[in-house]
Amino acid sequence: MKIYACDFETTVYDGQTDTEVWSSALVQLTTEDVIVHGHIEDTLAYFTNLSEDVILYYHNLKFDGSFWLDYLMNKTTYQLAFEWYDEEQTCGEWIDTKKMPRHSFKYLISSMGQWYTMTLKTEYGYTITMRDSLKLLPFSLQDIGKSFKTKHQKLTMEYTGKRYAGCDISEEELEYIKNDVLVLKEALEYMFNEGHQKLTIGSCCLEEFKKNPLSPWSTIRGDGLPDYSWFFPNLEEIELDYSIYGAENVDRYIRNSYGGGWCYLVPEKANVVKHNGHTADVNSLYPSVMHSMSGSKYPIGEPIFWHGDYIPAEADRDSRFFFVRFRCSFHIKEGMLPFVHIRHNMLYDSNENLITSDIRDRNTGEYMKAIRLKNGDVIGNIVTLTMSQVEFKLFLEHYNTDSFEILDGCYFMATSGIFDPYIDKWKEVKMNSKGAQRTLAKLFLNNLYGKMASNTDSTFKIAFKDEKGIHFKEIKANDKEIGYIPIGSAITSYARNFTIRTAQKNYHGATERGFIYADTDSIHCDLDVDEFIDVPIHDTEFCHWKIENTWDTAIFVRQKTYIEHTTEEDLRPIEKPYYLVKCAGMPKHCKDLFVYSMQQDISAEEYSKLTEEGKKFVDVKRDITDFRLGLSVPEKLMPKRIEGGVLLVNTTYQMR
């Protein structure tokens, strides 16, 4: 089977109402013979005439695949390889690849709009499978070239211009086009030569973890120990009485305890200019807490449940790990940092770190013990929570409770070191390598934990065509391989615990110098390095912190939105201080425009490329205090589906 790295260049010009591919580049792995077609149909004909199965990698299939989808649905006679179960077309499934009719196609687009694959069965019975290399290598092509130190590097090109399918391609454009696929080709070759050919980097990590010969379930050892499924069984298959435990199976019960990273800004310190601080990042937070050196222990096997207002002594033994479901009302203790989230409840904001279970009136901001709904029902402030033992103990330290009652729980056998062989291997590679090997090691260290929490939801989207164009509808499905959620929940609990406890030790009050902001594996404090409390510093060691940057001025607006004027990196002076801008949803280009407007140092060449709105924006002198809610920055590119595919159109970013 031949494998290719591919890329489209598509039309971008003022006033366009449709779009098309004007350059379709492809290069087979292990060669450097780049082929460039001027029409998408030429590329389809090329692969069809090979008369063999091929795999094509596009770096961001969501973009390139949109052009393939439009072309197949509107310009060819290819039929959809889909089987409907009902006449109303509300449920169905994709036909298995081996059983696909000739001259048909299918695709995998998740309910969240993530594109994974597209598969064509040609009239000769061969398959053309397109994959998204961004899922395997989650970086931009520019970053891939730098981190993998590929022979070829991504170049720059002016995208806007009156181009069309079959147009002449200049030598400069051709060099840019070729380099894009050659960079991707080199990175893919490296991954495949290392044996990593799964669809996503997470799947590659899980496969590596399962097959590690030093793991206790390894079949290579041949010593009769239990296999992988004994350590990590499918807990969805163990049913529960919903009327007692509030969940239909063990997986669902424990999944209620699963959460992400801790992201918190001290409210009194928001939108206040801070001075002379440091940002400390944990070295590989998730691998740190997964490794036995952290002291963490992890659940394995099947659980034992209890029901009633107590925690069994057996559950709290060192060789056990428990999960507990309880109900109470709560409020934060004086001087303690909040971290509890209540999700899937309309009375609480799902990403808010709650200081109380009292219900906040969204209009007045006042807290109430109970609220009356329009239908007359009264809902109080007593909530039901499910937590891992790590988070439960932290909860009791940080919050006062009323009407507290344990409903039930379960406990597992627990062990440490199950991740050590996997982590030790990649830690050593990371510490003793450069370029591609180091990048690969970082990927494998940081992408395993998420696979342990995978659920079965495989809801996908299917495209329809009408007079208004192509649109999508969701088809419910639940056939994805499930992870072992007790491990997933425990890992993220330990990680939050690590960051929260460190932030708490360095928090000296809402109006005092100290902890300001945290995001998963980092804390930002207006403290000198020698003022940090229990922040062991080392450039690479697990369970230690690295002083990522030193800043003289900073402002924190909200979660994931702040600016720090960086003067040092890794406690080393830098040649030219710069503004580090973080803002969820704001593209890099818009961040650059804001910095240009503060520093007034944009080059004439860059200035000439801006739209009139962009020029007007950077002409206004701003300072760090202008980075706040209400800020509007032009030239945010947003995808818009039009005839032919997708066009990136200029819009305005607004900080709301």
C-alpha positions, 0 to 999 in steps of 0.5 A: 500500500502506498502512502502519500502526504497531500495538500490543497491550495484554494482560491482566495480573492475579494468578493468571491462567492465560490471557491475551488482547488487551484493546486493539489500537491502529493508526494509518496513517502520515501520519495521526494517526487512532488506531483502538483495538479491544477484540478482536484479531478486530476488528483482523483484520476491519478489515484484511481488509475494506480489500481491499488489501495492508497492512504493520503494524509492531509494536515487538517482534513477538516479544511481539505476534506471539505473540498473533497466532500463538495466535489464528490457530492456535486461533481461526481456520481459517487454514492454515499456508502451509508445504510439507513435503518428507517425511512425517516433517515434518523439512524443508520451506519456506515457500510464496512470498508470491505463491503462498500459498493464500488464508486462509493465513499464515506467519511468520519466526522465526529459530533464535535466537527472533528474530521478523521477519515474519508474513504473512496471505493473506486470503480476498480474496487480499490480504496483511497483512504484520506486521514488527518495527520493533525490527529497524529502530529498535533502541531502546525506544519511550521512547528513540525518542521522546527521540532522534527528538524526536517530537511525541508521547512515551511515557507510563506506565500501570499494566499490572496490573489485571482487564481483558479483551477488550472491557472499558471503556478509561479516558481515561488508558489511551486516551491512553497507548495512542494515544501508543505507536503515534503515537511509533512512527508518527513515527519510521517516517515519518522513516525511510521519508521518508529512503528506508530501508524494509528489514526491518532497520537492517543491511540499510538500511546495506548498501543505502546502502553499495552505492548510494553514488555515490562508491564505486568500484563505483558504476554511476552513475559509468559509467567501466567500473570493476568492480562491487560483486560484483568487490570483494566476491564470494561466497567460499562458491562457491570450493571448497577441498580439506578434507583440505588446508585444513580447510574446504570453501570460502573463506568457511568458511576465513576465517570461522574467524578471525571474532570479536567485541569484546574483553571482559576483566577483570583477574582480580586486580582482580575483586570489589575496590573501586576508587577515583578512576577514569575510563572512556574510550570510543572515538568510533565504534570500528567506523567509526573503524577502517573509515575510511582515517584509521585506516591500516587496509587491507581485503581485496577480491576473491578470494584466493590460497592457499599451503600450508606452514610459511611466509608468502610475502613477497607476502602481507605487502606493504602492498598485501595482506591475509592470513589464516593457519592455524597450530597450536601450544601457547601461554602468555601472556608476562609482563605481557601481556593475553590475548585468544585465544578457542577456540570450538567445543571442549569443552576450553575456555570459548568466552568466556574470554580464554585465558592458555594452551592448556594444558587446565584441569581444571574441578574442580581448576583445574589446567592440564595438557599433555594429558588422557585421555578416557574412551575412552582417547584422549589430547588435547594442548594443541596447538591449530589457530587461524586469524587475520587478519594483524592479530590474528596479529601481536598474538598473537606479541607477547602469547604465547610458543609451542611446537611452532609450525607454519604450516599454510596461508593466503591473501592478498588485494589490499588497499585503504583508503578503500572505506568513506570515502564512506559514513562521511564522509556519516554522520559529517558528519550526526552532527556537524551534526545533532540529534534524528532526523537525529543518531540516524539517523546513529549507526545508519548508522555503527554497523550496517554492519560486521555485515552484511559478516560475514553467513552463509547460515544461515537456520534457522528455527522452526515452531510446532506445537500439541498438548494442552500448547499451542504449541511450536516445532521447528527447520527447517534452511535455508541460503538467506540472502544471504552477506556478504564475511567477509574484510571482517567479520573484518578490521574486528573484528580492527582494532577489537580491536587498537585496544582491546587495544593501548591497554589494554596501554599502561595496564596496569601490573600485576595489583596496580598502578593502571591498566587494570582492565576493557575491553568492546569500545570502552571501557577502565576505569582507576583513573587520572587523565586526565593519567596515561593513555598514548596515549589521545588525547581528543576529544569526537567525532573518530574514532580518539580517546577520550571520557572517558565518566564519572568515578567515585569508587568502583567494583567489577567482578565479571566480564565485563559486570558492574560498578558505577561511582559516577559523579561526572562525565560528559564531564569535567563535574560533574553535579548529582547523582552516580549509580550506573551499573549494568551487568549482563548479564541483569539487567533495568533494574528489578532494577538500580534495586531494588539502587540503591534498597537502597543509597541508601534513597531510593525514593519512596513512590509507587514503593515502593507499586508493588513486590511484597512481595518487592520491598519486603523487598529494598529495605528491606535496606541494602546497599553496593557490595560486595553486588554480587557472585556470589550476589546475588538480586534479585526482580521480574525479568519473564520471558516465559511462554507460556500460553493466548492468548499470552505473559505476563510473570511475576515471577521472581528474578534471580540472579547466577551 
